[in-house]
């Protein structure tokens, strides 16, 4: 009965899904230390940004806006 259920498109998709889930678990375990480090760094970065005074935040936003505006101009030139 199980062979019959797996011997069609739906069955093959089930097998593929199972294989992909196993692969995701395998890669997830390998990547977990790196992901934890990245998340930790991002949390520290966000905390640092939140600790800035309003004047510093405005200067950073102004610089970001100028850089965003200059990007397309530099491509045209």
BAFITI-413902 format. One record per residue: residue in three letters; x, y, z of N, C-alpha, C in turn. Coordinates in nm, 2 decimals. Each point is the difference from the previous one (the first is absolute). Layout:
BEGIN
<atom residuo="ala" n_c1="X" n_c2="Y" n_c3="Z" ca_c1="X" ca_c2="Y" ca_c3="Z" c_c1="X" c_c2="Y" c_c3="Z"/>
...
This chain:
BEGIN
<atom residuo="unk" n_c1="0.08" n_c2="-0.12" n_c3="0.00" ca_c1="-0.08" ca_c2="0.12" ca_c3="0.00" c_c1="0.09" c_c2="0.13" c_c3="0.00"/>
<atom residuo="unk" n_c1="0.10" n_c2="0.00" n_c3="0.09" ca_c1="0.09" ca_c2="0.11" ca_c3="0.00" c_c1="0.07" c_c2="0.02" c_c3="-0.13"/>
<atom residuo="unk" n_c1="0.04" n_c2="-0.11" n_c3="-0.07" ca_c1="0.07" ca_c2="0.02" ca_c3="-0.12" c_c1="-0.10" c_c2="0.06" c_c3="-0.11"/>
<atom residuo="unk" n_c1="-0.12" n_c2="-0.03" n_c3="0.01" ca_c1="-0.10" ca_c2="0.05" ca_c3="-0.10" c_c1="-0.02" c_c2="0.15" c_c3="0.03"/>
<atom residuo="unk" n_c1="0.00" n_c2="0.04" n_c3="0.13" ca_c1="-0.02" ca_c2="0.14" ca_c3="0.03" c_c1="0.12" c_c2="0.09" c_c3="-0.04"/>
<atom residuo="unk" n_c1="0.12" n_c2="-0.06" n_c3="0.01" ca_c1="0.12" ca_c2="0.07" ca_c3="-0.04" c_c1="0.03" c_c2="0.00" c_c3="-0.15"/>
<atom residuo="unk" n_c1="-0.08" n_c2="-0.08" n_c3="-0.07" ca_c1="0.03" ca_c2="-0.02" ca_c3="-0.15" c_c1="-0.08" c_c2="0.09" c_c3="-0.08"/>
<atom residuo="unk" n_c1="-0.01" n_c2="0.13" n_c3="0.04" ca_c1="-0.07" ca_c2="0.10" ca_c3="-0.08" c_c1="0.06" c_c2="0.14" c_c3="0.03"/>
<atom residuo="unk" n_c1="-0.05" n_c2="0.10" n_c3="-0.06" ca_c1="0.06" ca_c2="0.13" ca_c3="0.02" c_c1="0.00" c_c2="0.05" c_c3="0.14"/>
<atom residuo="unk" n_c1="-0.11" n_c2="-0.02" n_c3="0.07" ca_c1="-0.02" ca_c2="0.04" ca_c3="0.13" c_c1="0.10" c_c2="-0.07" c_c3="0.09"/>
<atom residuo="unk" n_c1="0.02" n_c2="-0.13" n_c3="-0.02" ca_c1="0.09" ca_c2="-0.08" ca_c3="0.08" c_c1="0.14" c_c2="0.05" c_c3="-0.02"/>
<atom residuo="unk" n_c1="0.04" n_c2="0.03" n_c3="-0.13" ca_c1="0.13" ca_c2="0.04" ca_c3="-0.03" c_c1="0.03" c_c2="0.14" c_c3="0.07"/>
<atom residuo="unk" n_c1="-0.10" n_c2="0.08" n_c3="0.00" ca_c1="0.01" ca_c2="0.13" ca_c3="0.06" c_c1="0.02" c_c2="-0.01" c_c3="0.15"/>
<atom residuo="unk" n_c1="-0.07" n_c2="-0.10" n_c3="0.06" ca_c1="0.02" ca_c2="-0.03" ca_c3="0.14" c_c1="0.14" c_c2="-0.04" c_c3="0.03"/>
<atom residuo="unk" n_c1="0.06" n_c2="-0.09" n_c3="-0.08" ca_c1="0.13" ca_c2="-0.05" ca_c3="0.02" c_c1="0.10" c_c2="0.12" c_c3="-0.02"/>
<atom residuo="unk" n_c1="-0.02" n_c2="0.09" n_c3="-0.10" ca_c1="0.08" ca_c2="0.11" ca_c3="-0.02" c_c1="0.00" c_c2="0.10" c_c3="0.12"/>
<atom residuo="unk" n_c1="-0.12" n_c2="0.02" n_c3="0.05" ca_c1="-0.02" ca_c2="0.09" ca_c3="0.12" c_c1="0.07" c_c2="-0.06" c_c3="0.12"/>
<atom residuo="unk" n_c1="-0.01" n_c2="-0.12" n_c3="0.02" ca_c1="0.07" ca_c2="-0.07" ca_c3="0.11" c_c1="0.15" c_c2="0.02" c_c3="-0.01"/>
<atom residuo="unk" n_c1="0.06" n_c2="-0.02" n_c3="-0.12" ca_c1="0.14" ca_c2="0.01" ca_c3="-0.02" c_c1="0.04" c_c2="0.15" c_c3="0.02"/>
<atom residuo="unk" n_c1="-0.08" n_c2="0.09" n_c3="-0.05" ca_c1="0.04" ca_c2="0.14" ca_c3="0.02" c_c1="-0.01" c_c2="0.04" c_c3="0.15"/>
<atom residuo="unk" n_c1="-0.09" n_c2="-0.05" n_c3="0.08" ca_c1="-0.01" ca_c2="0.02" ca_c3="0.14" c_c1="0.12" c_c2="-0.05" c_c3="0.07"/>
<atom residuo="unk" n_c1="0.05" n_c2="-0.12" n_c3="-0.04" ca_c1="0.12" ca_c2="-0.05" ca_c3="0.06" c_c1="0.12" c_c2="0.08" c_c3="-0.03"/>
<atom residuo="unk" n_c1="0.01" n_c2="0.05" n_c3="-0.13" ca_c1="0.11" ca_c2="0.09" ca_c3="-0.04" c_c1="-0.01" c_c2="0.13" c_c3="0.08"/>
<atom residuo="unk" n_c1="-0.11" n_c2="0.06" n_c3="0.02" ca_c1="-0.02" ca_c2="0.12" ca_c3="0.08" c_c1="0.05" c_c2="-0.02" c_c3="0.14"/>
<atom residuo="unk" n_c1="-0.04" n_c2="-0.11" n_c3="0.06" ca_c1="0.04" ca_c2="-0.03" ca_c3="0.14" c_c1="0.15" c_c2="-0.01" c_c3="0.00"/>
<atom residuo="unk" n_c1="0.06" n_c2="-0.07" n_c3="-0.09" ca_c1="0.15" ca_c2="-0.02" ca_c3="0.00" c_c1="0.07" c_c2="0.13" c_c3="-0.02"/>
<atom residuo="unk" n_c1="-0.04" n_c2="0.08" n_c3="-0.09" ca_c1="0.06" ca_c2="0.13" ca_c3="-0.02" c_c1="-0.03" c_c2="0.10" c_c3="0.12"/>
<atom residuo="unk" n_c1="-0.11" n_c2="-0.01" n_c3="0.05" ca_c1="-0.04" ca_c2="0.08" ca_c3="0.12" c_c1="0.09" c_c2="-0.03" c_c3="0.11"/>
<atom residuo="unk" n_c1="0.03" n_c2="-0.12" n_c3="0.02" ca_c1="0.10" ca_c2="-0.04" ca_c3="0.11" c_c1="0.14" c_c2="0.05" c_c3="-0.02"/>
<atom residuo="unk" n_c1="0.04" n_c2="0.00" n_c3="-0.13" ca_c1="0.13" ca_c2="0.04" ca_c3="-0.04" c_c1="0.01" c_c2="0.16" c_c3="0.01"/>
<atom residuo="unk" n_c1="-0.11" n_c2="0.06" n_c3="-0.03" ca_c1="0.01" ca_c2="0.15" ca_c3="-0.01" c_c1="-0.04" c_c2="0.07" c_c3="0.14"/>
<atom residuo="unk" n_c1="-0.05" n_c2="-0.08" n_c3="0.09" ca_c1="-0.05" ca_c2="0.06" ca_c3="0.12" c_c1="0.10" c_c2="0.08" c_c3="0.08"/>
<atom residuo="unk" n_c1="0.13" n_c2="-0.04" n_c3="0.01" ca_c1="0.09" ca_c2="0.08" ca_c3="0.07" c_c1="0.02" c_c2="0.14" c_c3="-0.07"/>
<atom residuo="unk" n_c1="0.01" n_c2="0.00" n_c3="-0.13" ca_c1="0.02" ca_c2="0.12" ca_c3="-0.07" c_c1="-0.12" c_c2="0.09" c_c3="0.01"/>
<atom residuo="unk" n_c1="-0.12" n_c2="-0.06" n_c3="-0.01" ca_c1="-0.12" ca_c2="0.08" ca_c3="0.02" c_c1="-0.01" c_c2="0.06" c_c3="0.13"/>
<atom residuo="unk" n_c1="0.04" n_c2="-0.07" n_c3="0.11" ca_c1="-0.01" ca_c2="0.05" ca_c3="0.13" c_c1="0.10" c_c2="0.12" c_c3="0.02"/>
<atom residuo="unk" n_c1="0.12" n_c2="-0.01" n_c3="-0.07" ca_c1="0.10" ca_c2="0.11" ca_c3="0.01" c_c1="-0.06" c_c2="0.12" c_c3="-0.07"/>
<atom residuo="unk" n_c1="-0.06" n_c2="-0.02" n_c3="-0.12" ca_c1="-0.05" ca_c2="0.11" ca_c3="-0.07" c_c1="-0.11" c_c2="0.07" c_c3="0.07"/>
<atom residuo="unk" n_c1="-0.09" n_c2="-0.08" n_c3="0.06" ca_c1="-0.11" ca_c2="0.06" ca_c3="0.08" c_c1="0.05" c_c2="0.07" c_c3="0.12"/>
<atom residuo="unk" n_c1="0.10" n_c2="-0.05" n_c3="0.07" ca_c1="0.06" ca_c2="0.07" ca_c3="0.11" c_c1="0.06" c_c2="0.13" c_c3="-0.04"/>
<atom residuo="unk" n_c1="0.07" n_c2="0.00" n_c3="-0.11" ca_c1="0.07" ca_c2="0.12" ca_c3="-0.05" c_c1="-0.11" c_c2="0.11" c_c3="-0.04"/>
<atom residuo="unk" n_c1="-0.11" n_c2="-0.05" n_c3="-0.07" ca_c1="-0.10" ca_c2="0.09" ca_c3="-0.04" c_c1="-0.07" c_c2="0.06" c_c3="0.12"/>
<atom residuo="unk" n_c1="-0.02" n_c2="-0.08" n_c3="0.11" ca_c1="-0.07" ca_c2="0.05" ca_c3="0.12" c_c1="0.09" c_c2="0.11" c_c3="0.06"/>
<atom residuo="unk" n_c1="0.13" n_c2="-0.02" n_c3="0.01" ca_c1="0.09" ca_c2="0.10" ca_c3="0.05" c_c1="0.00" c_c2="0.13" c_c3="-0.08"/>
<atom residuo="unk" n_c1="0.00" n_c2="-0.02" n_c3="-0.13" ca_c1="-0.01" ca_c2="0.11" ca_c3="-0.09" c_c1="-0.13" c_c2="0.08" c_c3="0.01"/>
<atom residuo="unk" n_c1="-0.11" n_c2="-0.07" n_c3="0.01" ca_c1="-0.13" ca_c2="0.07" ca_c3="0.03" c_c1="0.00" c_c2="0.08" c_c3="0.13"/>
<atom residuo="unk" n_c1="0.06" n_c2="-0.07" n_c3="0.10" ca_c1="0.01" ca_c2="0.07" ca_c3="0.13" c_c1="0.08" c_c2="0.12" c_c3="0.00"/>
<atom residuo="unk" n_c1="0.11" n_c2="-0.01" n_c3="-0.08" ca_c1="0.09" ca_c2="0.12" ca_c3="-0.02" c_c1="-0.07" c_c2="0.11" c_c3="-0.07"/>
<atom residuo="unk" n_c1="-0.08" n_c2="-0.03" n_c3="-0.11" ca_c1="-0.07" ca_c2="0.10" ca_c3="-0.07" c_c1="-0.11" c_c2="0.06" c_c3="0.09"/>
<atom residuo="unk" n_c1="-0.06" n_c2="-0.08" n_c3="0.08" ca_c1="-0.11" ca_c2="0.06" ca_c3="0.09" c_c1="0.06" c_c2="0.09" c_c3="0.11"/>
<atom residuo="unk" n_c1="0.13" n_c2="-0.02" n_c3="0.03" ca_c1="0.06" ca_c2="0.08" ca_c3="0.11" c_c1="0.04" c_c2="0.13" c_c3="-0.05"/>
<atom residuo="unk" n_c1="0.00" n_c2="0.02" n_c3="-0.13" ca_c1="0.05" ca_c2="0.13" ca_c3="-0.05" c_c1="-0.10" c_c2="0.11" c_c3="0.03"/>
<atom residuo="unk" n_c1="0.05" n_c2="0.13" n_c3="0.01" ca_c1="-0.09" ca_c2="0.11" ca_c3="0.03" c_c1="-0.06" c_c2="0.04" c_c3="-0.14"/>
<atom residuo="unk" n_c1="-0.11" n_c2="0.08" n_c3="0.01" ca_c1="-0.08" ca_c2="0.03" ca_c3="-0.12" c_c1="0.08" c_c2="0.07" c_c3="-0.10"/>
<atom residuo="unk" n_c1="0.09" n_c2="0.09" n_c3="0.04" ca_c1="0.08" ca_c2="0.08" ca_c3="-0.09" c_c1="0.09" c_c2="-0.09" c_c3="-0.09"/>
<atom residuo="unk" n_c1="0.06" n_c2="-0.10" n_c3="0.06" ca_c1="0.09" ca_c2="-0.10" ca_c3="-0.07" c_c1="-0.09" c_c2="-0.08" c_c3="-0.10"/>
<atom residuo="unk" n_c1="-0.12" n_c2="-0.04" n_c3="0.04" ca_c1="-0.09" ca_c2="-0.07" ca_c3="-0.09" c_c1="-0.03" c_c2="0.08" c_c3="-0.12"/>
<atom residuo="unk" n_c1="-0.03" n_c2="0.13" n_c3="0.02" ca_c1="-0.03" ca_c2="0.09" ca_c3="-0.11" c_c1="0.11" c_c2="0.01" c_c3="-0.10"/>
<atom residuo="unk" n_c1="0.12" n_c2="0.02" n_c3="0.06" ca_c1="0.12" ca_c2="0.01" ca_c3="-0.09" c_c1="0.02" c_c2="-0.13" c_c3="-0.08"/>
<atom residuo="unk" n_c1="-0.02" n_c2="-0.11" n_c3="0.06" ca_c1="0.02" ca_c2="-0.13" ca_c3="-0.07" c_c1="-0.11" c_c2="-0.01" c_c3="-0.11"/>
<atom residuo="unk" n_c1="-0.12" n_c2="0.04" n_c3="0.03" ca_c1="-0.11" ca_c2="-0.01" ca_c3="-0.10" c_c1="0.03" c_c2="0.10" c_c3="-0.12"/>
<atom residuo="unk" n_c1="0.05" n_c2="0.12" n_c3="0.03" ca_c1="0.03" ca_c2="0.09" ca_c3="-0.10" c_c1="0.11" c_c2="-0.06" c_c3="-0.09"/>
<atom residuo="unk" n_c1="0.10" n_c2="-0.05" n_c3="0.06" ca_c1="0.11" ca_c2="-0.06" ca_c3="-0.09" c_c1="-0.06" c_c2="-0.12" c_c3="-0.08"/>
<atom residuo="unk" n_c1="-0.08" n_c2="-0.08" n_c3="0.06" ca_c1="-0.06" ca_c2="-0.11" ca_c3="-0.08" c_c1="-0.09" c_c2="0.05" c_c3="-0.12"/>
<atom residuo="unk" n_c1="-0.07" n_c2="0.11" n_c3="0.03" ca_c1="-0.08" ca_c2="0.06" ca_c3="-0.11" c_c1="0.08" c_c2="0.05" c_c3="-0.11"/>
<atom residuo="unk" n_c1="0.11" n_c2="0.07" n_c3="0.04" ca_c1="0.09" ca_c2="0.06" ca_c3="-0.11" c_c1="0.06" c_c2="-0.12" c_c3="-0.08"/>
<atom residuo="unk" n_c1="0.05" n_c2="-0.10" n_c3="0.07" ca_c1="0.06" ca_c2="-0.12" ca_c3="-0.07" c_c1="-0.10" c_c2="-0.06" c_c3="-0.09"/>
<atom residuo="unk" n_c1="-0.12" n_c2="-0.02" n_c3="0.05" ca_c1="-0.11" ca_c2="-0.06" ca_c3="-0.09" c_c1="-0.03" c_c2="0.09" c_c3="-0.12"/>
<atom residuo="unk" n_c1="0.01" n_c2="0.13" n_c3="0.02" ca_c1="-0.03" ca_c2="0.09" ca_c3="-0.12" c_c1="0.12" c_c2="0.00" c_c3="-0.10"/>
<atom residuo="unk" n_c1="0.12" n_c2="-0.01" n_c3="0.06" ca_c1="0.12" ca_c2="0.00" ca_c3="-0.09" c_c1="0.02" c_c2="-0.13" c_c3="-0.08"/>
<atom residuo="unk" n_c1="-0.05" n_c2="-0.11" n_c3="0.05" ca_c1="0.02" ca_c2="-0.13" ca_c3="-0.06" c_c1="-0.04" c_c2="0.00" c_c3="-0.15"/>
<atom residuo="unk" n_c1="-0.13" n_c2="0.04" n_c3="-0.03" ca_c1="-0.04" ca_c2="0.00" ca_c3="-0.14" c_c1="0.07" c_c2="0.10" c_c3="-0.08"/>
<atom residuo="unk" n_c1="0.04" n_c2="0.12" n_c3="0.06" ca_c1="0.07" ca_c2="0.10" ca_c3="-0.07" c_c1="0.13" c_c2="-0.05" c_c3="-0.05"/>
<atom residuo="unk" n_c1="0.07" n_c2="-0.07" n_c3="0.09" ca_c1="0.13" ca_c2="-0.05" ca_c3="-0.03" c_c1="0.00" c_c2="-0.11" c_c3="-0.11"/>
<atom residuo="unk" n_c1="-0.11" n_c2="-0.07" n_c3="-0.01" ca_c1="-0.02" ca_c2="-0.10" ca_c3="-0.10" c_c1="-0.02" c_c2="0.06" c_c3="-0.14"/>
<atom residuo="unk" n_c1="-0.07" n_c2="0.11" n_c3="0.00" ca_c1="-0.03" ca_c2="0.07" ca_c3="-0.13" c_c1="0.13" c_c2="0.07" c_c3="-0.05"/>
<atom residuo="unk" n_c1="0.08" n_c2="0.05" n_c3="0.09" ca_c1="0.12" ca_c2="0.07" ca_c3="-0.04" c_c1="0.10" c_c2="-0.10" c_c3="-0.03"/>
